[in-house]
Amino acid sequence: MSLSELRTKDVINTLDGKRLGKVMDIEFNPVSGCVEALVVPGEFKVTNVLKGEKTGVVIPWQHICKIGENVILVQLECADLADE
C-alpha cells in the first residue's frame, strides 16, 4: 500500500468514535524501513498557519487496529491526543 492510498482513508478512533482526519504523513525507521507511525492533522491554530507550520498527531503503529478499504481504525486515549 502506498502513501497516496493511505491518504485517502479516514482515521477513526475506536475508543470514542471520533474522526481524526486523513493520513498526512508517515514515520518510518530508516534502518529497517518499517513504518513506525502515521501522522494525522492536529489541532488547527491560526498562528501555526501564519508561520507555515503543520501540526500533526502521531499515531504509533502499535495503536493501529485495522486498515480497511475506506478507513483506518486506531485506539488512542484522550491523553495520547493531548500530548501531541
TORLODREN-623404 format. One line per 4 residues: for each residue x, y, z of N, C-alpha, C. Coordinates in pm, 1 decimal, decimal comma. Example, Ala and Ser with C-alpha at 12.3 -4.5 7.8 and 13.67 -1.06 7.14 Angstrom:
<recs>
1319,0 -569,0 780,0 1230,0 -450,0 780,0 1320,0 -330,0 780,0 ~ 1285,0 -225,0 708,0 1367,0 -106,0 714,0 1290,0 3,0 787,0 $
</recs>
This chain:
<recs>
84,2 -117,3 0,0 0,0 0,0 0,0 88,9 123,8 0,0 ~ 54,9 219,1 -80,3 135,7 340,3 -93,0 82,5 451,0 -1,7 ~ 165,5 553,7 20,4 123,6 668,8 99,7 3,9 736,9 35,1 ~ 2,2 745,1 -96,3 -111,5 810,1 -162,7 -241,3 733,4 -138,0 $
-234,4 601,2 -124,5 -353,9 522,7 -91,6 -394,6 544,8 53,8 ~ -296,0 551,9 144,7 -327,1 577,6 285,6 -391,3 714,8 304,4 ~ -349,3 811,8 225,1 -400,0 949,1 239,4 -547,9 962,9 205,8 ~ -605,6 864,9 138,5 -747,4 872,7 102,5 -836,9 815,2 211,8 $
-778,5 754,5 314,0 -856,2 686,2 416,5 -877,2 774,9 539,4 ~ -999,8 771,5 594,3 -1028,1 840,6 719,3 -971,7 759,3 834,7 ~ -915,7 828,3 933,9 -864,6 762,5 1054,0 -967,8 783,4 1164,1 ~ -1016,1 672,2 1221,5 -1121,0 674,9 1322,9 -1067,2 615,8 1452,3 $
-1090,4 685,9 1563,8 -1052,3 635,1 1695,2 -1165,4 546,3 1745,6 ~ -1138,2 418,8 1766,7 -1242,2 324,7 1808,5 -1286,4 346,3 1952,7 ~ -1207,4 415,8 2033,7 -1243,4 435,6 2174,0 -1352,6 540,1 2192,4 ~ -1356,6 641,3 2105,1 -1460,6 743,4 2118,5 -1537,6 769,2 1989,5 $
-1500,3 700,4 1881,7 -1571,6 714,5 1754,7 -1537,7 840,1 1677,0 ~ -1441,9 919,0 1723,4 -1408,1 1044,6 1655,8 -1326,0 1020,4 1530,0 ~ -1355,6 1101,4 1430,2 -1276,7 1102,5 1307,2 -1157,4 1194,0 1332,0 ~ -1037,2 1141,2 1314,5 -915,6 1218,8 1339,8 -864,3 1288,9 1214,8 $
-917,5 1252,8 1100,1 -873,4 1312,3 974,7 -813,3 1207,2 884,0 ~ -749,8 1252,3 779,7 -684,8 1162,7 685,1 -534,0 1164,0 709,6 ~ -469,2 1057,5 673,6 -324,2 1046,3 691,8 -255,6 1156,6 611,7 ~ -167,8 1233,2 678,6 -94,8 1337,7 606,5 52,9 1302,8 591,1 $
101,0 1206,8 671,0 241,5 1168,2 661,9 261,1 1034,2 731,6 ~ 378,2 975,8 712,3 415,0 854,1 784,2 554,4 873,8 842,6 ~ 582,5 800,8 949,6 717,0 798,0 1005,5 766,8 655,2 991,2 ~ 890,9 641,5 948,3 945,1 507,5 933,9 1086,4 501,8 989,4 $
1129,6 381,9 1018,9 1263,9 357,4 1069,5 1357,0 349,1 948,9 ~ 1454,2 438,4 938,4 1540,6 438,6 820,4 1631,3 315,3 810,7 ~ 1656,4 249,9 921,8 1741,8 131,4 920,3 1664,7 9,0 872,0 ~ 1546,4 -13,9 932,6 1468,1 -133,0 897,8 1374,6 -108,5 779,8 $
1338,8 18,5 756,9 1244,0 50,1 650,5 1099,7 26,7 691,2 ~ 1076,3 -7,6 818,1 940,6 -35,2 866,9 869,3 94,3 906,3 ~ 739,2 98,1 880,5 657,5 212,2 922,3 642,7 206,3 1073,4 ~ 668,8 318,9 1140,2 657,8 325,3 1285,9 535,4 401,2 1332,7 $
483,9 493,2 1248,5 369,1 573,5 1290,7 302,2 638,6 1169,7 ~ 174,2 671,1 1188,6 100,3 752,8 1092,8 80,3 889,5 1156,4 ~ 73,0 992,6 1074,6 51,4 1127,9 1124,5 -76,2 1181,4 1061,7 ~ -167,5 1229,7 1147,7 -291,4 1292,4 1101,7 -288,6 1438,7 1145,1 $
-369,7 1524,0 1082,5 -367,6 1665,5 1120,4 -398,5 1685,7 1268,0 ~ -329,1 1779,9 1328,8 -351,8 1812,8 1468,8 -452,2 1925,7 1480,6 ~ -456,4 1983,5 1599,2 -547,2 2093,4 1626,9 -511,7 2213,7 1538,2 ~ -613,1 2276,2 1480,4 -592,3 2392,4 1394,0 -565,3 2515,7 1478,6 $
-453,2 2582,1 1450,7 -419,6 2707,3 1518,0 -378,0 2808,1 1412,3 ~ -437,4 2925,3 1416,2 -408,9 3029,2 1317,4 -261,3 3067,4 1319,7 ~ -202,3 3072,1 1438,8 -60,8 3111,4 1448,2 29,3 3012,8 1373,7 ~ -5,1 2884,3 1376,9 74,9 2785,3 1303,6 62,1 2804,9 1153,3 $
-58,7 2838,8 1107,8 -79,8 2862,7 964,8 1,1 2983,6 919,2 ~ 0,5 3089,9 998,9 74,5 3210,7 963,6 225,2 3185,2 958,2 ~ 272,5 3094,1 1042,9 414,1 3059,0 1043,3 447,9 2955,1 937,3 ~ 346,8 2900,1 873,6 370,3 2797,4 772,8 398,5 2661,3 832,3 $
362,0 2641,6 958,8 387,9 2515,4 1026,4 267,6 2422,6 1015,3 ~ 296,8 2294,9 1002,5 191,6 2193,5 1005,1 205,1 2118,3 1136,3 ~ 92,4 2102,3 1205,7 94,9 2024,4 1328,6 22,0 1893,5 1302,9 ~ 66,3 1791,0 1370,5 3,5 1661,8 1349,6 3,6 1577,7 1475,2 $
-87,0 1483,0 1476,7 -94,6 1384,9 1584,2 -26,3 1259,1 1533,1 ~ 74,4 1214,6 1605,3 149,1 1094,7 1567,6 81,3 973,7 1630,4 ~ 43,6 878,2 1546,3 -22,0 756,4 1593,1 76,4 640,9 1577,4 ~ 132,9 593,4 1689,1 228,2 482,4 1680,6 164,5 359,3 1616,5 $
244,6 283,8 1544,1 195,7 167,9 1470,0 121,0 69,8 1559,9 ~ 164,6 53,4 1685,0 100,4 -42,9 1774,3 -41,3 -1,0 1813,3 ~ -80,3 124,9 1787,4 -216,3 171,6 1816,0 -310,0 154,3 1696,7 ~ -258,4 108,4 1585,5 -341,5 87,2 1466,6 -403,4 -51,1 1475,1 $
-535,9 -55,1 1474,0 -608,5 -181,9 1487,5 -628,9 -250,3 1353,4 ~ -671,1 -172,3 1254,0 -708,5 -231,1 1125,3 -702,0 -124,6 1017,2 ~ -646,7 -163,1 903,1 -650,4 -76,3 785,2 -746,3 -141,1 687,5 ~ -859,2 -75,6 667,4 -962,3 -129,0 579,6 -960,9 -61,3 444,0 $
-1061,5 -92,4 365,4 -1071,1 -36,6 230,3 -1092,5 114,4 232,7 ~ -1172,1 162,9 331,7 -1206,1 305,1 336,8 -1156,4 378,1 460,7 ~ -1128,7 303,8 568,3 -1090,6 367,6 694,0 -973,3 295,5 759,6 ~ -909,2 368,2 851,7 -805,4 311,9 936,7 -856,5 325,8 1079,8 $
-868,3 212,6 1150,0 -917,1 213,9 1287,3 -798,4 213,4 1382,8 ~ -801,5 306,5 1479,3 -693,9 318,5 1576,9 -753,7 322,2 1717,3 ~ -671,7 295,2 1817,5 -713,1 307,7 1957,5 -621,2 407,2 2025,8 ~ -675,0 525,0 2053,3 -598,5 630,4 2120,9 -678,0 685,7 2237,7 $
-616,0 688,7 2354,2 -677,7 752,5 2471,0 -676,3 903,0 2449,3 ~ -766,0 976,0 2512,8 -770,8 1122,2 2502,2 -637,7 1183,9 2543,8 ~ -571,1 1124,0 2642,6 -441,2 1175,6 2689,2 -337,1 1165,2 2579,4 ~ -344,1 1061,5 2497,5 -249,8 1045,4 2386,5 -264,7 1158,4 2286,1 $
-388,3 1202,3 2262,6 -413,6 1309,9 2167,2 -369,2 1444,6 2224,0 ~ -383,2 1464,4 2352,8 -346,2 1591,3 2414,8 -197,0 1612,0 2422,6 ~ -121,0 1503,8 2424,7 24,4 1514,1 2437,4 91,8 1562,9 2310,8 ~ 28,6 1551,1 2197,2 92,4 1583,7 2069,8 89,9 1732,1 2043,8 $
</recs>
